[in-house]
Amino acid sequence: MIDEYGVHSAGSSALAGNTKYSLRLEETISAHLGVQHTLLYPTGWAAGYGVIKGLVRPGDHVVMDGLAHACLQEGANSATGNVHLHGHLNVDSVRRHLRRIREKEPRAAILVVTESLFSMDSDTPDLKALQELSHEYGATLLVDVAHDLGAMGPTGTGFIGEQGMLGKIDLVMGSFSKTFASNGGFVACNSVAVKQYLKFYGCSATFSNALSPVQAATVTKAFEIVRSDKGQRLRATLMERIEQLRGALTAEGLQFMGDPSPIVPVRVGDEALARLVSRRLPALEVIANLVEYPAVAKGDARLRVQMMPTHTAEHVHTLAARLRKAIDAAQIEHVRHRAAVSEVAPAGAAVTAAVA
Ligand SMILES: Cc1ncc(COP(=O)(O)O)c(C=O)c1O
C-alpha cells in the first residue's frame, strides 16, 4: 500500500487526497452505522468542529449538552451566537429550549448536539427521545460517538446500536482515536448533499490534508476486527474487566461514577487533593488522566481510568489497591500541606499554595 500510494494523502478529500483505502473506509463506516454516506476527516476534532461550523449559519441555533466535547462547543460558538446549553442528558431541558426558540423563530434552523457516551461522567442520553424531540420541533440531531463506537453495543455499534437507532440519527460523528487506533474522524448521514457540502465547504475537511492511506487502511482493519467474532470476544472481556474494576473500587471504598463503560471515572473531589494523587500515580505504574475544572464542575475532580480488554483481572485488582494507596497518602500530604500553609500565610494565600 505504501509502495502504491506513499505515506501521505497529499491533498484534502476535496482535491486529490482520497485513495481506494479512504473510499473503502467510508463505505465500511456507512455499512457499520446503517447509513448511506460517510465523510472522513483528518481528526475527530476536525469532524466535530467542521460538521457544526459547516452546517450552522449565524442566524441558526444550536442546543447542546453542557458537557459536550470541546470540538463541538468550539464549532457551535464559531458558527453562531445562538448556542443554548441544556442540562446534562436532560430531555425536558432540550424540549424547553426548542419550545422557546420555536415560539420566537418558527423557521430557524436548529441543531441539537449530544454524545452517545460522555467521557467525564460515563453516561448516555436517551437517543431515541432526543431524535424524536428534534423532529417534533423541526430540528436536526448530531451525535458524537467517539467513546463507544467499536467498544460497546451489538457488533460494536455503540449506544446507537444498543438503543435500536442505527440509521435513524440525522448526523453521526466520531473519532478513530479510541477503539480504532489511529488519528482521524468522520461524519455519517443519509444525505449525499450534506456529505458533499461538508466536503467542499466545511472548512476542516476542505482545507486540511486527508487521512493518510496508512491511517485509512489501519482503521478499516480495526473495523474488521470490531465486527468479527474476535471483536465480540474482546468486547465481552472488556465489559468483564470493567465490572471487575467497579467491584474492586467499591471493595477499596473508592467512589466511581456513571454506567459501566470503558471509561471509569474515579471521584476524588477537591482539586488540590486530586493533583497530589495524580502526582503519585507514575511511581505506582498507574496511568489515569486527572480531570478537573473547567472540564468538570469545581470540587468534582476525578481520575479517568480507561479500560482495555488486554487488562487482566490481576491488573484490575492491583489498580484499585494502588489508587487506594495513592489517595490515602495524598490525603495525609494534603492535610499537612494545608496545616503548614495556614500557619505561615494569610487566608488568601493558602488557597493558592494548596492548589499549586
Ligand atoms: C467526545 C470526543 N469527540 C471528539 C474528540 C476529538 O477526537 P480526536 O482526538 O480524534 O481529534 C474527542 C477526543 O479525543 C472526544 O473525546
The ligand as an ORCA input file, in Angstrom:
! r2SCAN-3c Opt
* xyz 0 1
  C     -16.170     13.027     22.523
  C     -14.997     13.385     21.682
  N     -15.202     13.926     20.469
  C     -14.168     14.273     19.682
  C     -12.868     14.092     20.073
  C     -11.752     14.515     19.177
  O     -11.186     13.400     18.577
  P      -9.663     13.340     18.064
  O      -8.810     13.065     19.255
  O      -9.675     12.244     17.077
  O      -9.342     14.645     17.446
  C     -12.608     13.533     21.329
  C     -11.238     13.349     21.869
  O     -10.370     12.768     21.508
  C     -13.694     13.168     22.154
  O     -13.482     12.649     23.359
*
